[in-house]
């Protein structure tokens, strides 16, 4: 009987508590069931937010371009959202591809030159200054009228009088929306025409790619 009691005492001293676990260093952790190691995953951000893609921001900025007469919030460009501009660039290239034009290189080449040029011009003109990512965001979102023009060219021939009117309308629409955002964010209301001129030249280039 004494031997059995001794074995039971030793076993109770060296047994592992229920729910306990050992980490990689050999140290025993407390018993938390299955929830312990996985709790950290509950606090992680969604993958799309980590990549800088926020669909609420994309929707609000898209609506601002679709309704250029609506008052713009001065904080609309506080975040450097590049998901929308990349998506719109792909849509423009895809719509041109449907009409037999492979223009992805021209789109992103012109876009890169235009964004860098506008970044330099705006920082020379404004006291606040703006970073290159916000310039890309504004100019990219305001490509939306060019996308409409490109899809319209799949239905009707835009190399005529009606087409020229649509091209001019798309250029004015994009230029108005982009210049409005820039002057609102940078507090350059008195310099809107000076901002609109280089922006209009950029979107004229996109319109020429779309039409021809």
N, C-alpha and C positions, 0 to 999 in steps of 0.2 A: 504493500500500500504506500509506503514511503517513497519507493522508486517512482510510482505513477504520479504522485503529487509533485515530485521534483521535475519530471518531464513536462507536466502541465504548466508549472511555473516558468520554466525556461521558454516554452512555446509562446506563452502570453507576453513575455518580455521582448521577443524578437520578431513577432508577427507584424505584418504591415497593416495599418488601419484601413478600413474599408473606404474606398474612394480616393485614397492617396495615390500619387504618381511620382515618378522619378524624372527629373529633367536630364539634359545632355551631360551635365557635370556629375551626375550620380546623386544629387541631393534630392531629398524627398519633398514634395509639395503637398499642400493641404488638399483635402478631398472636396472638390467642387463639382463632382459629377462631370457631365459632358460639356457644361457651359463655360468652364474656366478658360481654356485656350482659345475659344472662338469668340470671346466677348470683344476682342479688339477689332474684329471684322465689322461689327455693328456700327462702329464709330467712323469707319472709313467713308470718304466721299465717293459718290458714283463715278464710274469711269469717264462718262462724258464730261462731267464738271472738271475732273482732273485734266482732261484734254483741252479745256477752255471752250467747250461747246455747251451753250445754254439756250435751249429752245425758246424760253420766255424772252430772252434778249433778242434773239433772231426775229421773233414774231413782232415785238414792239418796234424794232428798227425798220423792218419791212413795211409795217403799217405807216410809219412816218414817211417813207418814200412813196408809198401808194397814195397818200393824202398829203401832198406837199403844202397845202394851204393851212393844215392844222398846226397849232402852236407847238413848238418843239421844246422839250425839257432841256435845260442847259446841262444836265448831268447825264444825258443820253449816251454820251461817249466816254463815261468814266471807266468802263471796262474795255479791255482790248480784245474784243470778240472778232476772231478771224474765221470762225466756222461759216458764217453767212457769206462773206466775200469769196471764199474758196468754193462754196456750193454754187453761187451765182456764176462764177467763172466757168465751172464745169458745165452748168446748164447752157450758158451761151455757146460754149464749144460744141456741146452735144446737139443743140438746135442747128448750128451751122453744118455739123456733120450729117444731119438728116437731109440737108439740101445739097450734099456732095462736096462740101468745103471743109477741108481739114485745116483748121486755123488755130489750133491750141497754142502753137508756138508764138504766133502773132499776138494772140490775146494776152498771154502772160508776159511776153516781151514788152508790148506796149504798156501793159499795166505796171510792170516794174519800173520802166522809165518814167511813166507819168506819176507814180507814187513818190519816187525819189525827188522828182522835179518839184512837185507840190510841197513836199516836206521842206525843201530848201526855201521855196518862195514864202510859205506861211511863217516859217521861223524868222525870216528876214522882215516880214511885215508886221508881225504881232509881238506884243510885249510878253504875253504869257508863254508862248511857245507850245509846241505839240510834238509828240513822239511819232515815229514812223508807223507804228502799229495802228494808231488811231486814224492816221491818214489813209492807210490801206483799208481800214474798216469802213470809213465814210465813202470812199470812192468805189469800193466793192459793192456795198449795198445799193448805191445809186446806179449800178449797172442794170437794175431791174427793167427800166424802160427799153434798154437795148435788147434784153431777152424777149420782151413782148414783140419788138420790131422783128427780131430774127424768126420767131415762130409765125408771125404774120406773113413773112416772106415765103413761108411754105404753102400758104393758101392763095395769096395774090402776088402778082408781079410788082415789085416796088421800084422797078426801073422806068417809071412813068411819072406823070404829074401827081397822081394820088400817092405814089410811093415817096416822091420827094417831099410832099407835105408831111407824111408819116415820119420820115427821117428827121425833118426839121423839128417836128413836135417831140420826138424822142430825145433829141439833143437838148432842146430847151428844158424838157422835164428833168432829165438827169442833171443838167447844169444847175437848174434852180434848186433842186433838192440838196445837192452836195454843197453848193455855196451857202445855202441857208444853214446847214449844219455847222459848217466851218465858222461862219461869222457869229453864230450863237455860242458855240463852245469857246471861241477865242475872243469874244466881245469886240468884234470888228464890224459893227453894223455900218459905219460910215465908209467902209472900204469894200463893200460887197461887190461892186462892179469890178474892182481890181482883182478880187478873188475869183469872180465868175469867168473872167476872160481866159486864164490858163485852163480852168476846169472845162470850159466849153471846147477848147482846142483838143483836150484829151478825149472827150466823148465824141467829138467829130471824127477822130481817128477810129474809135470803136464802131461808129455808124458806117464809115467807109468799108471797114472789114466786113460788117454785116451785109451791106448792100452789094458789094462787088467782090 
